[in-house]
Amino acid sequence: MKKYAVLLAGCGVYDGSEIHEAVFSILAISQNGHQYQCFAPNKNQHHVVNHLNGEEMQEARNILIESARIARGNIKNIKELDAEHYDGLVMPGGFGAAKNWSKWAFEGPKGEVDPDIKKVILDFISLGKPICALCVAPAILAKALENSPYSAEITLGSTAESSPYDIAGTHQAVATLGVKTVEKTLKEICVDTESKIITAPCYMMEGRISEIYDNIKMAIDRLSDF
């Protein structure tokens, strides 16, 4: 039995972790007979968004406390995450990855990654342990690898199918960080066997909830192979 660290960024697609992606990730880990432990930064999220109308709300929320909603309270501060004790890292997507783990949402490839997030990513890579990054999370992964001895082949989706986002532009921006980008549809995942990095487009693409689950299950299944 393996145990994976699952990194969360809050609760809700527009200002935290994408809930479907987070829950499907831990479900797939459990279905494969493995264990997981959720982690999140203990600091305030960038802002709070009303998920009914998309408007910003004038209040503050803590990322760790909000992430605990998804984890049913079983969550730890990211500062307690020791890569030595886990078999791999899972990074669900959502705008929180681009707002709370980094400044990607506001500054693109110039947006720095939170030091604790960057340390965790580099710790897993340096130990040769696999990372599974979903949706927009590969962009934050790529930024964390910038100017390091490590690189990767990743995907954030495909222009061959419908997407609410500029996939080509996102791939171009991420490629400036030194990673190789490849197009993958919702029925595919990208596996960099050398770096042990698995990426999947998930909600970067238009898809039914069942298709999102299938894409995540495919990625988590492959994670178990490393």
PyMOL commands that set and color helices and strands:
alter all, ss='L'
color gray80, all
select helices_A, chain A and resi 19-31+63-71+78-80+83-85+95-99+104-110+115-126+137-145+167-175+202-204+209-225
alter helices_A, ss='H'
color red, helices_A
select strands_A, chain A and resi 3-7+35-40+48-49+56-57+75-77+88-91+131-134+153-154+180-181+190-192+197-200
alter strands_A, ss='S'
color yellow, strands_A
deselect
rebuild
show_as cartoon
